[in-house]
Amino acid sequence: EKITVLRDYLLQTKCLEFLNIGGNKLGIGDLEGLDLLLSGISGHPSLKTLNLEDNSLGDKGFAKLLNVIPTTKRLATLFLMRNKIKTIPQKEIQNVFVGSQLKNFYMGSNQLEETGCITLIKALSHLSELKTFDVYKTGIADQACEVLATTLKKWPKLRFLNISDNKIGDAGAKELGLAF
């Protein structure tokens, strides 16, 4: 019921810029609460920051969120840490951030592993205004570092890069070192 009240508020308000709903376990169960929340966020005219960290979204919840992101044209900061996301759907994420104003992206402590990290980096590679890319503890290894090293040249405004607690070896570290 509380999530219905929040959804109704989001549908009525046109001036909300920051929504922090982290730590509410929206992805647990049948995702009904997440569906309600996303219906309130979809197309929101002023939302700039969305914090969904620590909600156990999982792959299904993340896929639902990907459908809503393109409708939030002013979204500049997205927090998705600790959401049990394991799969980045390559086809679905490909065009999600086209035309996006995203500047800060936080995805740490999800189990993306090498393939998921590569898919994510490629999906965000065109965001020339990106200032923050936080993917600590996601499974980035040497191959993803090669893709990231190439992408760093496309992110001239990047000021914060967190790749700690990953599986980066000597080859990946060398690639990243050459990119800076």
Secondary structure, 3 states (H helix, E strand, C coil): CHHHHHHHHHHHCCCCCEEECCCCCCCCCCCHHHHHHHHHHCCCCCCCEEECCCCCCHHHHHHHHHHHHHHCCCCCEEECCCCCCCCCCHHHHCCCCCCCCCCEEECCCCCCHHHHHHHHHHHHCCCCCCCEEECCCCCCCHHHHHHHHHHHCCCCCCCEEECCCCCCCHHHHHHHHHHC
